[in-house]
Amino acid sequence: MMTFASRFDRGDSLIEVLIALSLCAVTALGIIGAQMWLARTEWSVMMRETAVSIAWFQQQVEITENGEVAHWRRMVAKPFQTSFP
C-alpha cells in the first residue's frame, strides 16, 4: 500500500518537464522580441535626432549669413557631442 508521502516522492513526469521547458522558451522569445523592438526604436530615434541637429545647424548658418560653413561642417560631423542652446 502506498502512503501519502511516497505518492509525491516519485519525481516529475516527462510531460511536466516538457511544459516547463516550453513555457521558458516562449518567455525567452518574448523577451528577445521586446529587445529587438527596443533596438529598432532606438535606431529610429537616433536617426531623427541626427536629422534635427543637422537642420538646426543649417538654420544657424543661414541666420548668421557670414559664411560660417566650416563651423557648421565641424558641428554636423559630431552632432551628439554638442548641446543646443
One Martini backbone bead per residue (centre of mass of N, CA, C, O) as a GRO file, in nm:
protein
   85
    1MET     BB    1   0.097   0.036   0.021
    2MET     BB    2   0.049   0.373  -0.027
    3THR     BB    3   0.161   0.650   0.089
    4PHE     BB    4   0.146   0.986   0.104
    5ALA     BB    5   0.457   1.042   0.066
    6SER     BB    6   0.520   0.837  -0.177
    7ARG     BB    7   0.342   0.975  -0.398
    8PHE     BB    8   0.544   1.251  -0.408
    9ASP     BB    9   0.841   1.088  -0.464
   10ARG     BB   10   0.858   1.028  -0.794
   11GLY     BB   11   0.854   1.288  -0.953
   12ASP     BB   12   0.881   1.401  -1.271
   13SER     BB   13   0.734   1.423  -1.557
   14LEU     BB   14   0.775   1.465  -1.890
   15ILE     BB   15   0.540   1.666  -1.937
   16GLU     BB   16   0.624   1.874  -1.723
   17VAL     BB   17   0.898   1.941  -1.849
   18LEU     BB   18   0.789   2.027  -2.127
   19ILE     BB   19   0.615   2.262  -2.026
   20ALA     BB   20   0.841   2.421  -1.886
   21LEU     BB   21   1.022   2.459  -2.139
   22SER     BB   22   0.810   2.601  -2.312
   23LEU     BB   23   0.768   2.843  -2.126
   24CYS     BB   24   1.062   2.941  -2.137
   25ALA     BB   25   1.075   2.983  -2.446
   26VAL     BB   26   0.847   3.190  -2.472
   27THR     BB   27   0.971   3.397  -2.282
   28ALA     BB   28   1.238   3.438  -2.435
   29LEU     BB   29   1.107   3.534  -2.702
   30GLY     BB   30   0.972   3.783  -2.580
   31ILE     BB   31   1.230   3.925  -2.485
   32ILE     BB   32   1.372   3.937  -2.760
   33GLY     BB   33   1.151   4.099  -2.904
   34ALA     BB   34   1.167   4.348  -2.721
   35GLN     BB   35   1.466   4.414  -2.780
   36MET     BB   36   1.433   4.455  -3.085
   37TRP     BB   37   1.231   4.685  -3.068
   38LEU     BB   38   1.415   4.877  -2.908
   39ALA     BB   39   1.643   4.893  -3.119
   40ARG     BB   40   1.473   5.011  -3.350
   41THR     BB   41   1.376   5.262  -3.197
   42GLU     BB   42   1.653   5.381  -3.133
   43TRP     BB   43   1.744   5.418  -3.426
   44SER     BB   44   1.514   5.606  -3.511
   45VAL     BB   45   1.571   5.830  -3.303
   46MET     BB   46   1.864   5.887  -3.390
   47MET     BB   47   1.795   5.980  -3.679
   48ARG     BB   48   1.613   6.215  -3.596
   49GLU     BB   49   1.823   6.366  -3.428
   50THR     BB   50   2.020   6.412  -3.659
   51ALA     BB   51   1.826   6.573  -3.841
   52VAL     BB   52   1.775   6.802  -3.639
   53SER     BB   53   2.070   6.895  -3.603
   54ILE     BB   54   2.122   6.964  -3.898
   55ALA     BB   55   1.894   7.171  -3.926
   56TRP     BB   56   1.991   7.361  -3.702
   57PHE     BB   57   2.273   7.425  -3.822
   58GLN     BB   58   2.167   7.535  -4.089
   59GLN     BB   59   2.009   7.766  -3.966
   60GLN     BB   60   2.250   7.909  -3.832
   61VAL     BB   61   2.393   7.976  -4.096
   62GLU     BB   62   2.160   8.144  -4.223
   63ILE     BB   63   2.149   8.360  -4.000
   64THR     BB   64   2.444   8.476  -4.012
   65GLU     BB   65   2.559   8.518  -4.322
   66ASN     BB   66   2.905   8.480  -4.292
   67GLY     BB   67   3.024   8.186  -4.362
   68GLU     BB   68   3.008   7.929  -4.136
   69VAL     BB   69   3.068   7.641  -4.272
   70ALA     BB   70   3.294   7.513  -4.108
   71HIS     BB   71   3.139   7.508  -3.844
   72TRP     BB   72   2.903   7.336  -3.944
   73ARG     BB   73   3.067   7.086  -4.032
   74ARG     BB   74   3.187   7.029  -3.753
   75MET     BB   75   2.912   6.991  -3.604
   76VAL     BB   76   2.791   6.762  -3.789
   77ALA     BB   77   3.015   6.548  -3.732
   78LYS     BB   78   2.916   6.605  -3.403
   79PRO     BB   79   2.600   6.589  -3.289
   80PHE     BB   80   2.639   6.435  -2.989
   81GLN     BB   81   2.862   6.666  -2.868
   82THR     BB   82   2.631   6.867  -2.849
   83SER     BB   83   2.451   7.162  -2.751
   84PHE     BB   84   2.165   7.321  -2.709
   85PRO     BB   85   2.039   7.645  -2.630
   0.00000   0.00000   0.00000
